[in-house]
């Protein structure tokens, strides 16, 4: 998948998005991911990006406007990198051990952000 369009309500667009309880709508980074095989578009909100064992990972969730009837969003963890043209690309993590390890890193970062926000 590739990210084709992003928008942010803040002027700065950091390479690594941080997580935490004190996030505001101004901090949200929205992206449109396009599946290159099917052409289907996915609207996501980026939660975090970080390196682990020489690879970069992005954590996101499907973005749908809150209308009071939607279920809680599920997070998605994908490998991410930039191609020769600088375009950001994503791929699924299919290995369960790798996915579990990366989730643990994300969860530790999340837990740390909660304790540091207090």
C-alpha positions as CSV (number, residue, x, y, z in Angstrom):
1,X,0.0,0.0,0.0
2,X,1.1,3.5,-0.5
3,X,0.2,6.7,1.3
4,X,-1.0,9.1,-1.3
5,X,-2.5,12.0,0.6
6,X,-2.1,13.3,4.1
7,X,-3.5,16.2,6.0
8,X,-2.8,17.6,9.4
9,X,-4.3,20.4,11.4
10,X,-0.9,21.4,12.7
11,X,1.8,23.2,10.8
12,X,4.5,20.8,11.7
13,X,4.5,17.2,10.3
14,X,7.1,15.2,12.3
15,X,8.6,12.1,10.8
16,X,7.8,10.1,14.0
17,X,4.3,10.5,15.4
18,X,4.1,10.2,19.1
19,X,1.3,8.8,21.1
20,X,-0.2,9.9,24.4
21,X,-3.3,10.9,26.3
22,X,-2.9,14.6,25.8
23,X,-3.2,14.4,22.0
24,X,-5.7,16.8,20.5
25,X,-7.4,16.9,17.1
26,X,-4.7,19.3,16.0
27,X,-2.1,16.5,16.4
28,X,-4.0,13.9,14.3
29,X,-2.3,13.0,11.0
30,X,-4.8,11.6,8.6
31,X,-3.7,9.6,5.5
32,X,-5.3,7.9,2.6
33,X,-3.7,4.5,1.9
34,X,-4.4,2.9,-1.5
35,X,-4.1,-0.8,-2.0
36,X,-2.1,-1.0,-5.2
37,X,-3.7,-4.4,-6.2
38,X,-7.3,-3.6,-5.6
39,X,-7.3,0.2,-5.8
40,X,-9.3,0.4,-2.6
41,X,-8.8,3.4,-0.4
42,X,-8.4,3.3,3.4
43,X,-8.7,6.4,5.5
44,X,-6.5,6.1,8.6
45,X,-5.3,8.2,11.5
46,X,-1.6,7.7,12.3
47,X,-0.9,6.9,16.0
48,X,2.8,6.2,16.1
49,X,5.9,5.4,14.0
50,X,9.1,3.8,15.3
51,X,12.1,1.7,14.3
52,X,12.5,-1.9,15.5
53,X,15.3,-4.3,14.6
54,X,16.3,-2.3,11.5
55,X,12.8,-1.8,10.1
56,X,10.3,1.0,10.5
57,X,6.8,0.4,11.6
58,X,3.6,2.6,11.6
59,X,0.7,2.1,13.9
60,X,-2.7,3.5,12.7
61,X,-6.4,2.9,12.9
62,X,-9.2,3.2,10.4
63,X,-10.5,6.7,10.5
64,X,-14.3,7.2,10.5
65,X,-15.9,10.4,11.7
66,X,-17.5,9.9,15.1
67,X,-21.3,9.8,14.7
68,X,-22.0,8.0,18.0
69,X,-22.8,4.7,16.2
70,X,-19.3,3.4,15.3
71,X,-17.6,0.6,17.1
72,X,-14.2,1.3,18.7
73,X,-11.4,1.4,16.1
74,X,-8.9,-1.4,15.8
75,X,-5.2,-0.6,15.4
76,X,-3.2,-1.8,12.4
77,X,0.6,-2.2,12.5
78,X,2.4,-2.1,9.2
79,X,6.0,-2.0,8.0
80,X,6.8,1.4,6.4
81,X,9.6,2.7,4.2
82,X,10.2,5.3,1.5
83,X,10.8,4.4,-2.1
84,X,13.4,6.0,-4.4
85,X,11.0,8.9,-5.1
86,X,10.4,9.6,-1.4
87,X,6.9,8.2,-1.4
88,X,5.9,6.4,1.8
89,X,4.9,2.8,1.4
90,X,3.4,0.2,3.7
91,X,3.1,-3.5,3.9
92,X,1.4,-6.0,6.1
93,X,3.3,-7.8,8.8
94,X,2.4,-11.5,8.1
95,X,4.7,-13.2,10.6
96,X,2.9,-13.6,13.9
97,X,6.1,-13.5,16.1
98,X,7.2,-10.3,14.4
99,X,3.8,-8.7,14.8
100,X,3.6,-9.7,18.5
101,X,7.1,-8.3,19.1
102,X,6.2,-5.0,17.4
103,X,3.0,-4.7,19.3
104,X,4.9,-5.1,22.5
105,X,7.2,-2.2,21.5
106,X,4.1,-0.1,20.6
107,X,2.4,-1.0,23.9
108,X,5.5,-0.1,25.9
109,X,5.7,3.3,24.2
110,X,2.1,3.9,24.8
111,X,2.3,2.9,28.5
112,X,5.4,5.1,28.9
113,X,3.6,8.1,27.3
114,X,0.7,7.7,29.8
115,X,3.0,7.7,32.8
116,X,5.1,10.6,31.4
117,X,1.9,12.7,30.8
118,X,0.8,12.4,34.4
